[in-house]
């Protein structure tokens, strides 16, 4: 093997290393950008959570002024939501076990409900 082919191989390795270095730098910049976006999103979520808590307290105070049990309404809504989620999860589990191809008996049971 001559010096010319060795030099070509070294140059090829150098070119690939430089390209990889540029890719690593680009990835580093993208990661930094994503971290900044995550921080901004986190701040926004915290601000929205605080605003929702304030609005909830305000609505509960208004409900109390009108002799409405706001806590009871919220509890009922939470129960309804939990039931809907449970039904949704049950439906997803049934789809997973039979591939979404229920039998005719299952279809008639569903419509009877």
C-alpha contacts under 8 A as a table, 3 or more apart, distances in Angstrom:
res1	aa1	res2	aa2	distance
1	X	5	X	6.71
1	X	6	X	7.33
2	X	5	X	5.65
2	X	6	X	6.54
3	X	6	X	5.02
3	X	7	X	6.03
4	X	7	X	5.11
4	X	8	X	6.24
5	X	8	X	4.98
5	X	9	X	6.21
6	X	9	X	5.12
6	X	10	X	6.17
7	X	10	X	5.06
7	X	11	X	6.02
8	X	11	X	5.01
8	X	12	X	6.07
9	X	12	X	5.00
9	X	13	X	6.17
10	X	13	X	5.07
10	X	14	X	6.06
11	X	14	X	4.94
11	X	15	X	6.10
12	X	15	X	5.08
12	X	16	X	6.21
13	X	16	X	5.13
13	X	17	X	6.04
14	X	17	X	5.06
14	X	18	X	6.13
15	X	18	X	5.13
15	X	19	X	6.21
16	X	19	X	5.05
16	X	20	X	6.11
17	X	20	X	5.08
17	X	21	X	6.08
18	X	21	X	5.00
18	X	22	X	6.28
19	X	22	X	5.15
19	X	23	X	6.30
20	X	23	X	4.97
20	X	24	X	6.15
21	X	24	X	5.06
21	X	25	X	6.22
22	X	25	X	5.06
22	X	26	X	6.19
23	X	26	X	5.03
23	X	27	X	6.12
24	X	27	X	5.05
24	X	28	X	6.07
25	X	28	X	4.99
25	X	29	X	6.28
26	X	29	X	5.15
26	X	30	X	6.22
27	X	30	X	4.99
27	X	31	X	6.08
28	X	31	X	5.10
28	X	32	X	6.20
29	X	32	X	5.07
29	X	33	X	6.16
30	X	33	X	5.00
30	X	34	X	6.12
31	X	34	X	4.99
31	X	35	X	6.09
32	X	35	X	5.08
32	X	36	X	6.31
33	X	36	X	5.15
33	X	37	X	6.26
34	X	37	X	4.96
34	X	38	X	6.06
35	X	38	X	5.04
35	X	39	X	6.18
36	X	39	X	5.08
36	X	40	X	6.21
37	X	40	X	5.03
37	X	41	X	6.03
38	X	41	X	5.00
38	X	42	X	5.99
39	X	42	X	5.04
39	X	43	X	6.24
40	X	43	X	5.15
40	X	44	X	6.22
41	X	44	X	5.00
41	X	45	X	6.11
42	X	45	X	5.15
42	X	46	X	6.19
43	X	46	X	5.17
43	X	47	X	6.19
44	X	47	X	5.09
44	X	48	X	6.13
45	X	48	X	5.05
45	X	49	X	6.01
46	X	49	X	5.07
46	X	50	X	6.23
47	X	50	X	5.17
47	X	51	X	6.27
48	X	51	X	4.98
48	X	52	X	6.07
49	X	52	X	5.12
49	X	53	X	6.20
50	X	53	X	5.14
50	X	54	X	6.29
51	X	54	X	5.07
51	X	55	X	6.16
52	X	55	X	5.01
52	X	56	X	6.03
53	X	56	X	5.07
53	X	57	X	6.29
54	X	57	X	5.22
54	X	58	X	6.23
55	X	58	X	4.96
55	X	59	X	6.08
56	X	59	X	5.12
56	X	60	X	6.09
57	X	60	X	5.08
57	X	61	X	6.14
58	X	61	X	5.10
58	X	62	X	6.24
59	X	62	X	5.01
59	X	63	X	6.03
59	X	70	X	7.85
60	X	63	X	4.99
60	X	64	X	6.04
60	X	70	X	5.40
60	X	71	X	7.45
61	X	64	X	5.02
61	X	65	X	6.28
62	X	65	X	5.10
62	X	66	X	6.52
63	X	66	X	5.15
63	X	67	X	6.25
63	X	68	X	4.87
63	X	69	X	6.66
63	X	70	X	5.74
64	X	67	X	4.96
64	X	68	X	5.47
64	X	69	X	6.56
64	X	70	X	6.98
65	X	68	X	7.51
69	X	72	X	5.38
69	X	73	X	6.54
70	X	73	X	5.09
70	X	74	X	6.21
71	X	74	X	5.06
71	X	75	X	6.07
72	X	75	X	5.01
72	X	76	X	6.17
73	X	76	X	5.17
73	X	77	X	6.15
74	X	77	X	5.03
74	X	78	X	6.12
75	X	78	X	5.08
75	X	79	X	6.25
76	X	79	X	5.06
76	X	80	X	6.16
77	X	80	X	5.06
77	X	81	X	6.10
78	X	81	X	5.07
78	X	82	X	6.11
79	X	82	X	5.09
79	X	83	X	6.17
80	X	83	X	5.13
80	X	84	X	6.23
81	X	84	X	5.10
81	X	85	X	6.20
82	X	85	X	5.07
82	X	86	X	6.12
83	X	86	X	5.02
83	X	87	X	6.14
84	X	87	X	5.09
84	X	88	X	6.08
85	X	88	X	4.96
85	X	89	X	6.08
86	X	89	X	5.06
86	X	90	X	6.08
87	X	90	X	5.02
87	X	91	X	6.14
88	X	91	X	5.07
88	X	92	X	6.17
89	X	92	X	4.97
89	X	93	X	6.10
90	X	93	X	5.09
90	X	94	X	6.23
91	X	94	X	5.12
91	X	95	X	6.19
92	X	95	X	5.04
92	X	96	X	6.17
93	X	96	X	5.02
93	X	97	X	6.26
94	X	97	X	5.23
94	X	98	X	6.26
94	X	99	X	7.87
94	X	100	X	7.13
95	X	98	X	5.56
95	X	99	X	5.18
95	X	100	X	4.12
95	X	101	X	7.36
95	X	102	X	7.98
96	X	99	X	5.23
96	X	100	X	6.68
97	X	100	X	7.70
98	X	101	X	5.70
98	X	102	X	6.45
99	X	102	X	7.98
102	X	106	X	5.96
102	X	107	X	6.63
103	X	106	X	5.21
103	X	107	X	6.35
104	X	107	X	4.95
104	X	108	X	6.17
105	X	108	X	5.15
105	X	109	X	6.08
106	X	109	X	5.01
106	X	110	X	6.16
107	X	110	X	5.12
107	X	111	X	6.37
108	X	111	X	5.14
108	X	112	X	6.09
109	X	112	X	5.07
109	X	113	X	6.45
110	X	113	X	5.39
